[in-house]
Amino acid sequence: MKKGFEDMERKVVKMFAGPAGAVDAILYKEVDCIGVTLGYILHYVFSGVQLANRDIDVLIHHYHKN
């Protein structure tokens, strides 16, 4: 049976603060209805840009690189 978008949940893994101390980006993990991690999303708060990857380290490295 194919799962729909409504069957997935986002859970906050880490929040990144910018130089001013405000939240700059949020790292989520996408979890299906039985708790299996499907991947991770890095959401830049001010621009609304979202990057997805199955490897959390890639997204953390991307944030620190920029």
N, CA, C and O of each residue as an XYZ file, in Angstrom:
264
protein
N       0.847     -1.180      0.000
C       0.000      0.000      0.000
C       0.893      1.245      0.000
O       1.856      1.324      0.763
N       0.579      2.181     -0.832
C       1.362      3.403     -0.942
C       0.990      4.372      0.177
O      -0.187      4.597      0.458
N       2.017      4.941      0.808
C       1.783      5.886      1.899
C       1.653      7.291      1.335
O       2.339      7.643      0.375
N       0.796      8.081      1.912
C       0.605      9.458      1.492
C       1.398     10.423      2.347
O       1.964     10.045      3.373
N       1.433     11.667      1.916
C       2.169     12.703      2.635
C       1.642     12.870      4.052
O       2.401     13.192      4.966
N       0.352     12.653      4.236
C      -0.229     12.839      5.559
C       0.237     11.769      6.552
O       0.052     11.930      7.758
N       0.834     10.687      6.064
C       1.342      9.637      6.933
C       2.741      9.946      7.463
O       3.257      9.209      8.303
N       3.367     11.034      6.981
C       4.704     11.401      7.423
C       4.625     12.520      8.452
O       3.709     13.342      8.436
N       5.597     12.529      9.338
C       5.648     13.535     10.392
C       7.057     14.109     10.434
O       8.031     13.393     10.202
N       7.165     15.386     10.727
C       8.470     16.028     10.867
C       8.761     16.242     12.346
O       7.926     16.744     13.098
N       9.959     15.850     12.739
C      10.394     16.032     14.127
C      11.664     16.868     14.125
O      12.579     16.616     13.341
N      11.718     17.857     14.998
C      12.884     18.733     15.075
C      14.060     17.954     15.656
O      13.949     17.314     16.701
N      15.197     18.026     14.946
C      16.423     17.385     15.398
C      17.352     18.426     16.003
O      17.942     18.206     17.061
N      17.479     19.572     15.320
C      18.412     20.607     15.764
C      17.955     21.957     15.226
O      17.379     22.048     14.142
N      18.221     22.996     16.000
C      17.957     24.371     15.561
C      19.285     25.102     15.534
O      20.085     24.995     16.463
N      19.518     25.856     14.450
C      20.757     26.607     14.289
C      20.468     28.087     14.485
O      19.513     28.620     13.921
N      21.298     28.749     15.287
C      21.143     30.183     15.540
C      22.150     30.959     14.696
O      23.295     30.539     14.529
N      21.706     32.092     14.172
C      22.578     32.974     13.415
C      23.399     33.846     14.344
O      23.325     33.700     15.564
N      24.184     34.758     13.774
C      25.051     35.629     14.585
C      24.287     36.482     15.598
O      24.815     36.788     16.667
N      23.064     36.864     15.278
C      22.276     37.707     16.176
C      21.568     36.898     17.263
O      20.928     37.469     18.146
N      21.683     35.573     17.198
C      21.043     34.729     18.199
C      19.668     34.227     17.812
O      19.102     33.382     18.505
N      19.114     34.734     16.707
C      17.801     34.276     16.247
C      17.939     32.947     15.508
O      18.992     32.659     14.940
N      16.892     32.147     15.512
C      16.916     30.867     14.807
C      17.044     31.133     13.314
O      16.228     31.834     12.716
N      18.082     30.561     12.731
C      18.400     30.764     11.321
C      17.921     29.590     10.468
O      17.465     29.780      9.341
N      18.028     28.371     11.016
C      17.639     27.170     10.278
C      17.194     26.098     11.262
O      17.598     26.083     12.424
N      16.350     25.204     10.761
C      15.844     24.097     11.565
C      16.083     22.809     10.791
O      15.788     22.724      9.599
N      16.616     21.819     11.474
C      16.854     20.515     10.879
C      15.784     19.555     11.387
O      15.662     19.318     12.589
N      15.015     19.009     10.456
C      13.942     18.074     10.787
C      14.318     16.679     10.317
O      15.139     16.515      9.415
N      13.709     15.675     10.938
C      13.756     14.348     10.338
C      12.326     13.980      9.990
O      11.395     14.231     10.754
N      12.173     13.375      8.812
C      10.862     12.913      8.381
C      10.702     11.475      8.823
O      11.547     10.627      8.536
N       9.618     11.205      9.519
C       9.354      9.889     10.078
C       8.024      9.388      9.534
O       7.051     10.139      9.470
N       7.984      8.120      9.143
C       6.706      7.574      8.672
C       5.841      7.165      9.863
O       6.226      7.363     11.015
N       4.692      6.604      9.582
C       3.712      6.319     10.636
C       4.164      5.255     11.635
O       3.575      5.135     12.709
N       5.193      4.484     11.303
C       5.677      3.473     12.248
C       7.014      3.855     12.874
O       7.620      3.050     13.582
N       7.481      5.089     12.615
C       8.675      5.601     13.272
C       9.978      5.431     12.510
O      11.045      5.688     13.067
N       9.925      5.005     11.249
C      11.133      4.835     10.447
C      11.525      6.181      9.852
O      10.686      6.860      9.259
N      12.788      6.577     10.001
C      13.277      7.838      9.456
C      13.448      7.708      7.947
O      14.182      6.839      7.474
N      12.776      8.566      7.197
C      12.832      8.537      5.744
C      13.927      9.441      5.194
O      14.441      9.207      4.100
N      14.275     10.452      5.937
C      15.297     11.402      5.508
C      15.246     12.632      6.388
O      14.525     12.681      7.384
N      16.032     13.632      5.994
C      16.146     14.849      6.785
C      15.901     16.067      5.905
O      16.148     16.030      4.700
N      15.417     17.138      6.509
C      15.155     18.394      5.802
C      15.789     19.532      6.585
O      15.582     19.664      7.791
N      16.561     20.348      5.889
C      17.130     21.560      6.467
C      16.312     22.730      5.942
O      16.302     23.001      4.741
N      15.631     23.417      6.840
C      14.745     24.529      6.470
C      15.371     25.836      6.937
O      15.544     26.068      8.134
N      15.710     26.690      5.963
C      16.217     28.030      6.291
C      15.007     28.925      6.580
O      14.173     29.151      5.703
N      14.920     29.425      7.797
C      13.724     30.117      8.279
C      13.404     31.380      7.477
O      12.265     31.567      7.049
N      14.387     32.239      7.273
C      14.104     33.539      6.673
C      13.851     33.468      5.170
O      13.045     34.240      4.651
N      14.514     32.567      4.466
C      14.322     32.479      3.018
C      13.262     31.458      2.638
O      12.694     31.534      1.548
N      12.992     30.514      3.513
C      12.011     29.476      3.210
C      12.577     28.323      2.400
O      11.843     27.395      2.063
N      13.863     28.358      2.081
C      14.505     27.304      1.305
C      14.566     26.029      2.140
O      14.889     26.064      3.328
N      14.251     24.901      1.501
C      14.319     23.608      2.171
C      15.173     22.664      1.349
O      14.959     22.506      0.147
N      16.142     22.037      1.998
C      17.007     21.056      1.358
C      16.737     19.702      1.998
O      16.613     19.601      3.218
N      16.647     18.673      1.186
C      16.379     17.330      1.696
C      17.531     16.400      1.350
O      18.151     16.519      0.293
N      17.806     15.472      2.262
C      18.833     14.473      2.027
C      18.605     13.335      3.007
O      18.042     13.537      4.083
N      19.041     12.143      2.636
C      18.904     10.999      3.531
C      20.017     10.960      4.574
O      19.915     10.240      5.567
N      21.083     11.735      4.349
C      22.220     11.759      5.265
C      22.228     13.070      6.048
O      22.360     14.145      5.462
N      22.088     12.983      7.360
C      22.030     14.173      8.209
C      23.335     14.965      8.157
O      23.317     16.194      8.216
N      24.465     14.268      8.048
C      25.765     14.944      8.036
C      25.935     15.859      6.828
O      26.582     16.901      6.929
N      25.370     15.488      5.702
C      25.442     16.321      4.501
C      24.737     17.655      4.747
O      25.250     18.703      4.356
N      23.581     17.627      5.384
C      22.835     18.866      5.632
C      23.516     19.732      6.699
O      23.536     20.957      6.578
N      24.062     19.117      7.719
C      24.789     19.880      8.744
C      26.013     20.544      8.130
O      26.301     21.708      8.407
N      26.729     19.803      7.298
C      27.896     20.370      6.614
C      27.479     21.524      5.696
O      28.170     22.540      5.628
N      26.370     21.372      5.002
C      25.871     22.435      4.109
C      25.571     23.700      4.902
O      25.895     24.800      4.454
N      24.960     23.561      6.069
C      24.635     24.735      6.885
C      25.919     25.445      7.340
O      26.021     26.667      7.232
N      26.881     24.695      7.841
C      28.105     25.298      8.353
C      28.967     25.883      7.240
O      29.749     26.804      7.475
N      28.826     25.353      6.036
C      29.589     25.855      4.891
C      29.070     27.216      4.436
O      29.840     28.028      3.924
N      27.805     27.469      4.611
C      27.193     28.723      4.128
C      27.147     29.765      5.181
O      26.664     30.871      4.934
